[in-house]
Amino acid sequence: MATWTDCDGWWLLAAALMAAAAIAYLFCTSTYGYWRDRKVPWLRPTVPLFGNLTWQLLGMERSTDMIQNAYNAFSGHRYGGIYQMRMPFLIVRDPVLINRMLIKDFTHFTDHGLYKPLPTENRLANGLFIMNGDQWKTMRAKLSPGFASSKLKHMHGQMKECGEELMRNVAGVVATGGHVFEVRDVLGRYATDVIGTCAFGLQLNTINDDQSPFRRYGKTVFKPSLRVLLSQIAWMVSPALRRALHVYEIPLDTIEFFDNTFTDTVRYRERNNVVRDDLMQSLIKARDDLVVNKTVPSVKFEETDILANAFLLFAVGFETVSTAASLCLYELALHKQIQDRVREEINTVKFKYNGEMNNEFLIDLQYLEMVLAETMRKYPPVSTLFREATKDYQVPDDTLVIEKGTKVLIPVHALHHDPEFYPDPQAFDPERFTPEEKAKRPSGTYLPFGDGPRICIGKRFSEMEMKLALTEILIKYEVEPCDKTEIPITFSMNAVANLPANGVWLKFKPIQYPK
């Protein structure tokens, strides 16, 4: 008669552990044959579950560098496959194919394919960037008039007032002997005031208020954190896991602050019959049409969808502008000859318009536009564009069918640093953006704002805002490196955007013009 022994118990425990380990291993690696089965060139995952993100998750590699390395590894191919955790992603490196996906064949790639939090997780998440399908198309059409040329021209005066306040603040610091500035912070406060005033009719005065709640809470939106990293990891392991964990990418107090602020702004305008020609008015009209009157009954909208777009436009409006303009000043400080040429153009064009720095003046600054374009080539606001196949797509002149639901990466930073398109890509050379040089490059190789129907809705607003701030500064000051200036600059490891890790420190030297 068989009897139970301690030995039997240990064997059963060992067998159970081995079975559990086998199941875990199969779960971690079950997707890793996806690209091999479709005969797509692919990078072998370094560690089960982590896929090709091992070094990034260990804090030893930026996401930008990982994508760059994969882009280089697929040299000679139109595309290649990687695994972010368990999730297969297709990296597309052929500009012709990229251009088709973003423009001609856009109907196959209408969505970004990012995780979409429930309102209980983040009621301010469902902005244009996250919206999909008909919901995105409808909201985009409602908000686009807010960025029309006539509206931007109207906003110029408000932007200029913010620029003048910026310069008064800088002049006050310089007058007391302070010549060294962390320019990303200075321009961040300017950009916060611009988006607050022009888009929402809010007089924030963050330029002069270091403790402004808008600036304080705004900084938390893009700040790298373990919370953000965990949420991204959970999504790539399994979207169901991400939802089950309820990991908040944005702090709850930040969500509460912006939710209350935008709600109060809408209610104030309604109670007092305030109508302004700004973005908030476009949002209010969108709410009236889509939520209250349901003029598009086939697409469901909630009040939170309107607030989410207000939040998105506010957050992106200050972060992208402040970072790009700061990096532009950084490069001009390192390249005095280019800076001098920009200043000469500004003064020449200003004389042409009788000293008026109006909208036409800004449009006429062609060399400054080239300098900004080169800045965003070298330091694109986002290193990667995301797309998801919304229906099966037969790659032209190829056997590959990109199946519905497939995640696609368009490696913006890698394209911008490909010597085939931009010789000596680490050099800062605005001459790359003369009309003649641009004509030599294929479409799909310059994508700082994306392209096609999902191109950044605030592109022209951002460019006008940056031009105005840069001209105000460069007319009055030479910008120079200082002891705190990093050469080369260090970027944050875990940030979702290209953010300088230690700020951008420069010296402002007042210009003495002959009388």
C-alpha positions, 0 to 999 in steps of 0.5 A: 500500500502506497504511503505519502512521504516527505519525498513525495511532497518535495517532488510534487512541489518541484513539479508544480514549480517547473510547470509554473515556470514553463507556463510563465516562459511560454507566456513571456515568449509566445509572441516572439515568432510573430515576425519570423513567421511573416518572413520579416527581418527581426531583432532577436529579443534579448530577455524573455518578457523584456523583448528588445527593451532590456537595456532601456528598462535597466536605465542603460539606454534611451528609447531613442537610442534603441530605435536608432540601433534597430533602424541601423540594424535593418539597413538595406531593408524597407522595414523590420520587426522588434518586440517591446516587451511581448508586443510586436512592432514594425519599424518602417524605414523606407521614406516612400512607404512612410509617406504612403502610410501617413498620406496616400494610404492613411485610411489604413493607419488612421489611429495611433494605437496607443493605450486609451485609459478609461475615464476612471483612470484619467478623465483628461486622457481622451484628447486628439492624440488618443482618439481613434477613428470617427471620433478623432475625425469629428473632433479634429474637424471641430477644432481645426478652425481654431488654428486657421490663419485668420485666428493666428493673425488675431492671436499675434498681438496677445503673443507679442504682449507675452513676449514683451513681458518675457523681455521685461522679466529678463531685463530685470534679472540682467539689471541686477547682475544675473546673466545666466539663465536656464532658458527652458524654464524661462521659455516654459513660463512664456509658453504657458502664458501664451497658450493660456492667453491665446487659447483659453483667455486666461491671464496666468502671469507665470513669467513673473510668478515662479510658484504659478500653479499652472507652471507647477502642475504643467511640469508634472505632465511630462516629468519622467517617473517610475509611475509612467514607466510602469504604466508603459511596461504593463501595456506592452506586457498585456493591455488587460494588465495595464487596465487591471493595475490602474497605474496613473500616468499623470498625478491625480492632483494634476488631473484635478487642477486642470479639470477644475480650471477648464470646467470653471472657465467654461462655466464662467463664459456661459454665465456671463455670456463671454464670447472670445475668438479663441480655442476655448470658444471652439471647444465650447462650440464642439461641446454644444454640437457634439455633447449637448445637441448630438449633431453627429449621433453616430459618434459618442462624445462626453463632456470629459472628451472636450476637457481632455482636448483642452488639457492636451492642447494646453500641455503640448502647447507649452512643453513642445515650444519651450523645449524646441526654442531652448534647443534652438538658442543652445545651437545658436550659442554654439554657432555664433556665425549662424546667430549673427546671420539670424540677428542680421535678418531680424533687423533687416526685416524689422526695418522693412516693416518700419519697426513693426514685429507684426505677423507679416514680419514673422512670416518673412523671417526665412532664415530663422525658419531654416534655423528652427527647421534644423533644430527640430531635425536634430532634436525632434519633439518626439523620436517616434510616430506611432500608428496602428493598422486599422485594416489589413494593408498590402505593402506596395511591391512587396509580399508583406501584408500588415495585418489589422491591429499591427503596431507600427513605429515610424522612427523620426529621430533615426530618419532625421539622423540618417546620413543618406538624407542628412550628411554629417547629421550631428552637425547643425546646418540650417542650409539643409533647408534651403528650397533647393536642398529640401527638393533633393530629399524624398518626402517622409524624411522630415517629420517633427510634427508628423504628416498627413491628416494627423499632422500636429494641429498646432504646428503653425501656432507653435512656429509663430510662438517660437519665432516671436520669442526668439526674435525678442531675445536675439534683438536685445541679447547675444546668447553664449555658452556659460560654465553650466552649459552642457556640450553635448547636451544630456537628455532624460533617459525615461522621458516620453519626449526629447527633454534635456535632463539638466536644463539648458543653461546659457548666458545673455549678453546685452547688445549695445547698438550704436546711437 
